[in-house]
Amino acid sequence: MRHIMSPLDLSVDELEKLLDLANDIEKHPDKYAHACDGKRLATLFYDALHIKAVSKKEPRGTGEKILSQMDHPLAKIVLEYRGLAKLISTYIDKLLDNVNSKTGRIHCRFNQLGAKTGRFSSNDPNLQNIPSHNKDIRKMFKATDGYYMISADYSRMCAVLKCG
């Protein structure tokens, strides 16, 4: 018997449905290989769980806007999964492709005149694309012992670095 401690406000019926679904996923993972596919999610939300449509324009919608309006814990889980999957495919996988085999570190190239605007740019990988809102990804970047990591915003015409 599986016990779940959660702050979710679920009825016994809803909790039983989620547990049944979780057990089914464990027993038949191939059946749920594309669990975030729109058609499959629509079938799950609207047919299996009988969730009422939140949009008249998209009565079987499963996009981010619609899922964020649903009052169901599974919708929140799908949104979280999609966000993590995007972070992994967009940033993590690409960063791993650029790890130097000798140092085990990522060494990107900084270009002083890389952009048409005259600002700095970086490539292989482009570290300027790392999301600033995700602190977990930011924590992956560490300076070598004895060195410092500097984060700077060059939004002004003249970059000034103050040490003190």
Secondary structure in CASP SS format (residue, H / E / C, confidence):
PFRMAT SS
TARGET T0000
AUTHOR 0000-0000-0000
METHOD secondary structure of the structure
MODEL  1
M C 1.00
R C 1.00
H C 1.00
I C 1.00
M C 1.00
S C 1.00
P C 1.00
L C 1.00
D C 1.00
L C 1.00
S C 1.00
V H 1.00
D H 1.00
E H 1.00
L H 1.00
E H 1.00
K H 1.00
L H 1.00
L H 1.00
D H 1.00
L H 1.00
A H 1.00
N H 1.00
D H 1.00
I H 1.00
E H 1.00
K H 1.00
H C 1.00
P H 1.00
D H 1.00
K H 1.00
Y H 1.00
A C 1.00
H C 1.00
A C 1.00
C C 1.00
D C 1.00
G H 1.00
K H 1.00
R H 1.00
L H 1.00
A H 1.00
T H 1.00
L H 1.00
F H 1.00
Y H 1.00
D H 1.00
A H 1.00
L C 1.00
H C 1.00
I C 1.00
K C 1.00
A C 1.00
V C 1.00
S C 1.00
K C 1.00
K C 1.00
E C 1.00
P C 1.00
R C 1.00
G C 1.00
T C 1.00
G C 1.00
E H 1.00
K H 1.00
I H 1.00
L H 1.00
S H 1.00
Q H 1.00
M C 1.00
D C 1.00
H C 1.00
P H 1.00
L H 1.00
A H 1.00
K H 1.00
I H 1.00
V H 1.00
L H 1.00
E H 1.00
Y H 1.00
R H 1.00
G H 1.00
L H 1.00
A H 1.00
K H 1.00
L H 1.00
I H 1.00
S H 1.00
T H 1.00
Y H 1.00
I H 1.00
D H 1.00
K H 1.00
L H 1.00
L H 1.00
D C 1.00
N C 1.00
V E 1.00
N C 1.00
S C 1.00
K C 1.00
T C 1.00
G C 1.00
R C 1.00
I E 1.00
H C 1.00
C C 1.00
R E 1.00
F E 1.00
N E 1.00
Q C 1.00
L C 1.00
G C 1.00
A C 1.00
K C 1.00
T C 1.00
G C 1.00
R C 1.00
F C 1.00
S E 1.00
S E 1.00
N E 1.00
D C 1.00
P C 1.00
N C 1.00
L H 1.00
Q H 1.00
N H 1.00
I C 1.00
P C 1.00
S C 1.00
H C 1.00
N C 1.00
K H 1.00
D H 1.00
I H 1.00
R H 1.00
K C 1.00
M C 1.00
F C 1.00
K C 1.00
A C 1.00
T C 1.00
D C 1.00
G C 1.00
Y C 1.00
Y C 1.00
M C 1.00
I C 1.00
S C 1.00
A C 1.00
D C 1.00
Y C 1.00
S C 1.00
R C 1.00
M C 1.00
C C 1.00
A C 1.00
V C 1.00
L C 1.00
K C 1.00
C C 1.00
G C 1.00
END
